[in-house]
Amino acid sequence: MEAIGFDLGDTLIHYHNIPLSWTNLYGDALTGILDDMELGKNEALISEGTKILNKYNTRSNPRDYEVKDVDIFQEIHQVWGIDKDVKRTIRKFFSFFQQETRVFEDTIPIHETSKLEFLPTFLTVCPENWC
């Protein structure tokens, strides 16, 4: 073996109290976005936003091409009829899920073992905020 590579998310770290599937938490995350925009909780907007997120959720709708986060959230903005900073919306959405990051119990021992074996290690991270 010449090297070991790790994908950071859900391999070495996890988001505490956040399930692998975020589907059931979309409404709470979208509520946080609406609060950030000072639009208040709006069930109709949350429902429309959830439909769009579900449409692009690869666990529910597999696909063989990548869809940019900007495209997804611009679509949500369009359906919501707002002209706001989409990058801010994206940051707010992912910050909901990434509030508390924890290292898996076996992460450090695995890393230490690979160092003892003189194996180079590397990490991959998700593009933008898609971790």
C-alpha positions in Angstrom: 0.0 0.0 0.0 1.4 3.4 -1.0 -1.0 5.8 0.6 -4.3 6.1 2.4 -7.0 8.6 1.4 -10.0 9.6 3.5 -13.1 11.5 2.7 -13.5 13.8 5.7 -17.3 13.8 6.0 -18.9 10.7 7.7 -15.6 8.9 7.4 -13.4 10.7 9.9 -15.9 13.2 11.3 -19.6 13.4 11.8 -22.2 16.0 12.7 -23.4 15.4 16.2 -27.2 14.6 16.4 -27.6 14.9 12.6 -28.7 11.8 10.7 -27.0 10.7 7.4 -30.2 11.7 5.6 -31.1 15.3 6.2 -34.5 15.1 4.6 -36.5 15.2 7.9 -34.6 18.4 8.9 -35.1 20.4 5.8 -38.0 22.3 7.3 -36.0 23.4 10.3 -33.0 24.4 8.1 -35.3 26.4 5.8 -37.0 28.0 8.8 -33.6 29.2 9.9 -33.0 30.7 6.4 -36.4 32.5 6.5 -35.6 33.9 10.0 -32.2 35.1 8.7 -34.0 36.9 5.9 -36.5 38.3 8.4 -39.4 36.7 6.6 -40.6 34.7 9.5 -41.8 31.1 9.5 -43.9 30.6 6.4 -45.2 27.0 5.9 -45.9 27.5 2.2 -42.3 28.6 1.5 -40.9 25.8 3.6 -43.0 23.3 1.7 -41.9 24.6 -1.7 -38.2 24.7 -0.5 -38.5 21.2 0.8 -39.9 20.0 -2.5 -36.9 21.4 -4.4 -34.4 20.0 -1.9 -36.0 16.6 -2.2 -35.9 16.8 -6.0 -32.1 17.2 -5.9 -31.5 14.7 -3.0 -29.5 11.9 -4.5 -30.7 9.4 -1.8 -34.2 9.8 -3.1 -33.5 10.7 -6.8 -30.2 9.2 -7.9 -28.4 10.9 -10.8 -25.1 10.7 -12.6 -24.4 14.4 -12.9 -23.6 17.1 -10.4 -25.9 19.9 -9.6 -24.3 23.0 -8.1 -25.6 24.2 -4.7 -26.0 27.7 -6.2 -28.4 26.3 -8.8 -30.5 24.5 -6.2 -30.8 27.6 -3.9 -31.4 30.0 -6.8 -34.3 27.8 -7.7 -35.6 28.0 -4.1 -35.2 31.8 -4.2 -37.1 32.0 -7.5 -40.0 29.9 -6.2 -40.0 32.0 -3.0 -40.1 35.2 -5.2 -37.1 36.7 -3.4 -33.9 38.4 -4.6 -31.4 37.7 -1.8 -27.8 36.7 -1.6 -27.9 33.0 -2.5 -24.4 32.4 -1.1 -25.6 33.6 2.3 -28.6 31.2 2.0 -26.3 28.3 1.2 -24.0 29.1 4.2 -27.1 29.4 6.5 -28.5 26.1 5.3 -25.3 24.1 5.8 -24.5 25.8 9.1 -27.7 24.3 10.5 -26.4 20.8 9.9 -22.8 21.5 10.8 -23.3 23.0 14.2 -21.3 20.5 16.1 -18.6 18.4 14.4 -17.1 15.4 16.2 -14.3 13.0 15.3 -15.2 9.3 15.2 -13.6 7.2 17.9 -11.3 5.3 15.5 -10.1 8.3 13.5 -7.0 9.2 15.6 -5.9 5.6 16.1 -6.2 5.0 12.4 -4.2 8.1 11.6 -1.5 7.3 14.1 -1.2 3.7 12.7 -0.8 5.0 9.2 2.0 7.4 10.4 3.8 4.4 12.1 3.6 2.5 8.8 5.0 5.6 7.0 2.0 5.8 4.8 1.2 9.2 3.4 -2.4 10.1 4.1 -4.6 12.7 2.5 -8.0 14.0 3.0 -10.7 15.0 0.5 -13.3 17.5 1.3 -16.6 18.4 -0.4 -16.7 21.3 -2.8 -18.1 24.5 -1.4 -20.4 23.6 1.5 -21.7 20.2 0.3 -20.3 18.2 3.2 
